């Protein structure tokens, strides 16, 4: 009898230890079923796969990044994105709590639901010496903080290998119009090579892909001054090229494709706006093709994906009624849907910029275009791009900060169309 009691007690102890191990493992990120499943999904599987739609994501609700969104708020956002089949999100600055909290939020959602699936393109910010200071930036030297940023990206990639599938070294860090902080390609190359060496030494997953996400010009798609030996070496060093294209900004800076030609003067304003959007889409495709032609001349097998493209829905500046008149939800919806359709057909990942409006980006000007690139408003309203999703009850029972996901303009398209203007006429 005593022996039976001993065996029973021993069995209970082992059972309790096993349960404790599972609980601790879940908290530490070793949720066996989910982790093993998603560790098998690699960047190579995700990128260019239309089953893994991608988007750029910042969860900031306030007009300052000093006010970080909570993990609970991030989980709300991720569930909203998941409902529209987004499975890859791109973050930007690993030194801020946002990046690690996004990873923590995804981990918790996976623990709560083993079928939840979301991956991350983790951005490591890179800039030059004296960037963002009163001293003139030195674009030939790098900031000492870059090493800290890269080390944190490595730490997070190793802590969340089932979630982090790409590290991007820098964001628009080589393009010369980024006068506050840009660096030379050799700086990006240095850190890409460093990360690739960590992979070779098994200090990072060999399946993790390394890239740099930059303007199309920085990847040899524009001015010949960018086409240097360092850029060639960088193209060979990255696992894929992540390029940005923004016809939206070019409606002001390079409007030859945008303005209404004389043979369209007889069309309605809506027809002129729609035709201008078709030209904008062709413009984005052209920039992709110029990058592709240059990259393939260096390395014919190098994959090329779109790390950013987007269209703001509001502006009181260059892109508003007194400027190029590019900004409204109607044009944004045309651009989003066309770029999704084209990139999916071509096997190109497209990280659309962006998921939600972020009011911190132009905090002194609430109507500034930088605050309005989201396909959701900051209070969770679905812009015209997503009205069909609302009709289909895709966001049923989902909320952002207590707000149900409803249509902008109360779903009244006639009201929306009153904000839509044709571009200026040529000449």
Protein Blocks (a to p, Z undefined) as FASTA:
>chain_A
ZZmmmmmmmmmmmmmmmmmmmmmmmmnopafklmmmmmmpcfklmnopaklccddddfbf
bfcfklccdfklmmmmmmmmmmnopabdcdfblmbmklmmmmmmmmmmmmmpmkbccddd
dddddddehiaiabdcdfkbccfklmmmmmmmmmmmmmmmmlmmbdcehehklbmklmml
pccfklmmmmmmmmmmmmmnopacfkbccdddddfklnopacfklmcfklmmmmmmpmbd
cddddfklmmmmmmmlmpccfklmmpcfklmmmmmmmmmmmmmmmmmmmmmmmmmmmmmm
lccddfbdcddfbdcblmmmklnomacfklmmmmmmmmmmmmmmnopacddddfbdcfkl
mmmlmkbmklmmbfbdfkopacfklmmmmmnommgoiaeehiacddehhlpaklmmmmpc
cdddeZZ
